[in-house]
Structure formats: C-alpha cells, structure tokens
Amino acid sequence: MLTGAMPARAEARPEAIPEDARRAVVVHVTTVPMSLGHLSGQVGYVERRGFAIHVITSPGPELDVFAGREGVAVHAIPMERAITPGKDLLALWRLWRTFRRIRPDVVHSHTPKGGLLGMVAAALARVPVRVYHIRGLPFTTATGLRRPLLRASELVSCRLADRVLAVSHSMRAIAIQEGFCPPDKVKVLLGGSGNGVDADMRFRPPRDDERRLARATHGIPGGALVIGFVGRLTREKGTRELAEAWRDLRERWPRARLLLVGPVEAQDAGTRRALSSLRSDARVHFAGRVEDTVPLYAAMDVVALPTYREGFPNVAMEAAAMALPIVASHVPGCRDAIEDGVTGTLVPARDPLALARGLERYLLDARLRARHGESGRRRVLAEFRREAIWEAIAAEYDRLLEERAT
C-alpha cells in the first residue's frame, strides 16, 4: 500500500521519558518492511509516550530508513508473504528467540503472516499481552486451497491474541461472523483506520502553483481532467476494471488523463493485457512507486479505487484529506472510509461500466468535485487525525497491561 514514507509531524509531541522510567516494552511484528508505513509516526510517538518500542520485519533498505526516522530499535528476521513451511518454521524460531531475549510486555503483530508468526511465537515465549491487528482479510477473495489456509491463519492469530484490533467496523463484523473471536475481544479504535492521516502538515489541498508543478512534472496539461489511482497495480486492486473504465471514458473526454501511482506486481494474463493497453496510451501516465505521494495527489481531480477488498483504505483517507472525491468499490473497508454521496461514490466491485459512470459524474461537475472533496476533508479532520489514533493505541496498551496485572 502506498502512503508516502515521509517524516510524520505530530501536533502534540509527548515529552520523552527517561530510559529507566520505561513502563513496558512493545514489539511490533510485520512480514515485510513495505508494511512499515502502517506504523509511520506512531511508534515514535508511543515511544515518547513512555514505552520502549522494537520493530521486527524482514530485512530491507526500508527498515534502515524507518529506524533512523522513528528512533526505535529494529530487528531483521526474514519472513515470506507466501506460505513456505520450512522458511516459516525458521522465522518462527527466530522470533521466539528474539522475544526471549527482549522479553516484551506486549507483542503487537500485523498482516496475516506477521500476525500468525508473531502470535504463535509470542504465545510460546509467554509474552504477557498479545495484540493482533486485522488490517485486511485476504481469505475473503481467495480461491482454492489458499482460502481455507488463510482463514485458518486468521483463526489462530485471533485465538492466541488477548486483544484483536480491527482497522474498520467492516473487518470487525467479518471477524465476529466468521467465529474468529467473540465480540468483546475485537475492537475498533475511534472511527477506524490503523494510523490516521496527517491532514495538517502533509495531506492538504494543494495551492495552484503546487498543482501546476505536479502536472508539469508528469507531462500533464494544466487544463486536463485527471483521474488518479494510487496503489499496487494488481488484479485485486481492480487494474483490469480501471483499464476498461478508462477505455470507455477516454473517447468522450479528450481532456481526460489517467495517472497511475504504484508498483506493478505479479500479474495474471488479464491484468498484463490491461497494463499493456494502458502503457500504449499517451494519455496514461505511469509514475511508478514513489516515496512521497502528496505531489501526485496534487495533480488529480478525482481518485479511483476499484479494489476487490480492503481493510481500511489509506488511499481514500489521503485523497479526502487533499479534498479529492473518491470513486470506490462498494466492499468492506471502502464502506467505512467513504460516505456514499457525501465524500465520494461507491459502485459495485468488478463492474467497469459502473466505475466509468461514477468517475464521469465528477468529470462533468466541478462543483460536485469540490463539494465532495471538501466534505471528505472535514470528515478526516474530525475523525481520523493521526495523533488521536496514536493516543488511543497507547491507551489500549495501558489498559491491557493493567488488566494483566490485576
């Protein structure tokens, strides 16, 4: 997921607490360093709030950058996102050994594989408090043998956790419906989202000069109507549907441009054909994977999110903070992040015609774009500020540790 790995600036930074006054050690586990964006700003804030923070993920340059930016201890343990029994057992042993050395009070694990390995290793190491964070449920769209395996992984992670945090009410409802955990065990902090949005210093409506520069940088005319997409260019993110919707729109809208921001990952044949078609179109602009997505949003008029599944889409919150309307799939997660007809438009998943019609409404009506964009930014400022989410997470650690002590 692309959220822009820039330094987070908190409005209210808690004063640092001396090392000998640390109340508890918290270890975060995630499978790959690309997922560290979920913790950007948060771990540094919680460290200053009084916890000693460690982060464990696979080795990579992003891990070193993260450590320097956040000022927390990091540990590199190779983990695979795919199911690899031999490597998974080795990763589990290394996690257990690291927990035994660090002796954390809390292990907080993220992503399906990181969640499973982290919760099993923490249980074996007898960590007092175990937290599993549901950021998405891949089993809901998986097929074949992969579906029951992913479902079993979620079940084990939830059963071994003392607290399950869900990034959205949709994720919480599915976890309860599937029998992963009882209602009193799974919780959504505040309005949802795993890390909130920096809507004050970073994701804010661009000035006219910033908008012109962003467009010029990518060869987009100043008077174009720009449809944007931010995320991994994969089947599950709706790449094929976006290509078909664009094909439907481009002939009727000669001023329209399509700006794609994100890496191309392993593809099925249909997605490869869709990408090939888009690459051959001079009015489609590929930005690739970028560290700072803010200038890319600044070039856009409307954001498309034709995903098949989400936990809580950060892209929708970032776009809303930039006062951009969003056209997204009517799926769990997106329903939490977007108010249909208020901050954006929800359309049926896997329906390119509905996607095209939703986008066309905004191409037709500048006032609608402005109204929904302004409503989205107001909602972000009211419900999804980063510092509020960070404080809620720290408070949850306090609560769980107090419960364990009594």
Summary of the structure (lengths in Angstrom):
residues: 406
radius of gyration: 21.1
end to end distance: 39.3
largest distance: 67.2
contacts: 1474
relative contact order: 0.13
helix: 46%
strand: 17%
